């Protein structure tokens, strides 16, 4: 009877080990940098020092909110030149669609 009890315990212990955690954890976290600016001078310094390529989106919607057109704009440098390029492009789009709502989003500066 003892052998049977030990055999039963061994089988239960071995079967229970199959439920142990065998997971492999891999972290692929994307890091984003957030810069907090508190003064106009800090903002201007940030814009002047932008070295990344510029990227922005422009959406055109009618009075019902239906999308009429969309642009993805890019420029060779970030910072203040990026803002100038984005705003001038938005003004051209506004002249093409004078009665529509034109929105600008700068995605990389």
C-alpha positions in Angstrom: 0.0 0.0 0.0 2.9 2.4 0.8 4.4 1.8 -2.7 1.1 2.6 -4.3 0.7 5.8 -2.2 4.2 7.0 -3.2 3.6 6.1 -6.8 0.3 8.0 -6.8 2.0 11.1 -5.2 4.8 11.0 -7.7 2.4 10.9 -10.6 0.4 13.8 -9.2 3.5 15.8 -8.5 4.9 15.1 -12.0 1.5 16.0 -13.7 1.2 19.2 -11.6 4.6 20.4 -12.8 3.2 20.6 -16.3 1.2 23.6 -15.1 4.3 25.5 -14.0 5.0 28.7 -15.9 7.2 28.2 -18.9 6.5 31.6 -20.5 9.2 33.6 -22.2 8.9 37.4 -21.6 10.3 39.7 -24.1 10.0 43.5 -23.7 9.7 45.5 -26.9 8.8 48.8 -25.3 8.9 51.8 -27.5 10.4 54.8 -25.9 9.0 58.3 -26.6 10.6 61.5 -25.5 8.4 64.3 -24.2 9.9 67.7 -23.8 8.1 70.1 -21.4 8.5 73.8 -22.3 7.6 76.5 -19.8 8.8 79.7 -21.5 8.7 81.2 -25.0 12.5 81.3 -25.0 12.7 77.6 -24.4 10.2 77.0 -27.2 12.2 79.1 -29.6 15.4 77.3 -28.6 13.8 74.0 -29.2 12.5 75.0 -32.6 15.8 76.5 -33.8 17.7 73.3 -32.7 15.3 70.9 -34.5 17.6 68.6 -36.6 15.1 65.9 -37.5 13.2 65.8 -40.8 9.9 67.6 -40.7 6.6 65.8 -41.1 3.0 67.1 -41.0 -0.5 66.2 -42.1 -3.2 68.5 -43.5 -6.9 67.5 -43.6 -9.6 69.2 -45.6 -13.2 68.7 -44.5 -16.5 70.0 -45.7 -19.1 71.7 -43.4 -20.5 68.2 -42.5 -17.1 66.9 -41.4 -16.6 64.7 -44.4 -13.0 64.4 -45.5 -12.4 66.0 -48.9 -8.6 65.7 -49.2 -5.5 64.9 -47.2 -1.8 65.7 -47.5 1.3 64.3 -45.9 4.0 67.0 -46.0 7.7 66.5 -45.4 10.7 68.8 -45.2 14.4 68.3 -44.9 14.8 69.9 -41.4 12.8 70.3 -38.3 12.3 73.3 -36.0 11.2 76.7 -37.2 11.7 75.9 -40.9 9.3 73.0 -40.5 6.7 75.3 -39.0 7.1 77.8 -41.9 6.8 75.0 -44.4 3.7 73.5 -42.8 1.9 76.9 -42.4 2.7 77.9 -46.0 1.4 74.6 -47.3 -1.7 74.9 -45.2 -2.3 78.4 -46.6 -2.0 77.1 -50.2 -4.5 74.3 -49.4 -6.9 76.9 -47.9 -6.8 78.9 -51.1 -7.7 75.7 -53.0 -10.6 75.0 -50.7 -11.9 78.4 -49.5 -15.1 77.2 -47.9 -13.7 74.0 -46.3 -12.2 73.4 -42.8 -8.4 72.9 -43.1 -6.6 71.3 -40.2 -2.8 71.0 -39.6 -1.0 68.5 -37.4 2.8 68.5 -37.1 3.9 64.9 -36.4 7.6 65.3 -36.3 9.5 68.6 -35.7 
